[in-house]
């Protein structure tokens, strides 16, 4: 099959040669190969300015990241064969490290399949597709995963915000089996959960902090715990399962808190798990005004810095949240603070916590640092694939 050529500007190939997989629109020689000449999802052969082949890429002509390398070989296209090979490779990594069949099976670019995310919830597989090239392989993706995993249920959760940008329809569809009222059962760190894969955020769950949630076992036994931005109780339910005397889950979503209660009952923890429906900023301030104190506070907000231009405003939000949370931690207690914002680096998060501590007359010690789990592998040439930060801090009186 002969592919159209996408030509790069002079010196625009250095980053690609170093291993990066993304091509930005300002790196393309649009006089020779105008982006508007390509269809979204089209496979092209990428050429450096001197004519040397850089491999095969899929094109998103209307996006800042206008192409993503699929293969360094100009003979290897994105097809069912390549899809199967890379999904098998991704599965081998997960099966090496996880006994339970509950994990992110495919993490897009990091597993060599940009635009494809697959989460496995034991007998349920949830697929998210975000570009036309993967959408064209939709049936192949379903059939390959079905043959590999033999799940009882397969869901297409194609309601992500990038789909309209790529000209794709938004939909959620169960393509195999049935779901018990829209929930999928699974286990994380030995704790049972049911995730709302049809109505919940993303695929219904966030596996990325699983390792840090496991570390809670060393901090919460016999303790009073507050889980802020609790969603369906990933941190809070596990804290209760690990022996916390009381857990309060705070979230703005009534539906999420109903899921918290559901997961508490599932684990026989409903007498120790309580919920507060409130905006995080308002709820934290109200708890402080009520002179409430907790031995452990977990702060795991959504990405507050979605784009680079949001950094200033987002950092102020992180600063305020951590300052409010620190007011609620007993002296000698623990603040677990996390970020999934790609544009907030780890050192900056440490500085934000330190600054917040000074504002409330506290000293903090960073005693552990958490990272994204093995099922979210990092592509070393793509900094954007490393986005999870988590700090376990000890809160003391001011020195």
Secondary structure, 3 states (H helix, E strand, C coil): CCCEEEEECCCCCHHHHCCCCEEEHHHECCCCCCHHHCCCCCEEEEECCCCCEEEEEEECCCCCEEEEEEECCCCCCCCHHHHHHHHHHHHHHHHHHCCCCEEEEEEHHHHCCCCEEEEEECCEEEEEECCHHHHHCHHHHHHHHHHHHCCCEEEEEECCHHHHHCCCCCEEEEEECCCECCEEEEEECCEEEEEECCCCCCCCCCCCCHHHHHHHHHCCCCCEEEEECCCCCHHHHHHHHCCCCEEEEEECCHHHHHHHHHHHHHCCCCCCEEEEECCHHHHHHHHHHCCCCEEEEEEECCCCCCCHHHHHHHHHHHHHHHHHHHHCEEEEEEEEEEECCCCCCHHHHHHHHHHHHHHCCEEEEEEEEECCCCCCCCCCCCHHHCCCEEEEEEEEECC
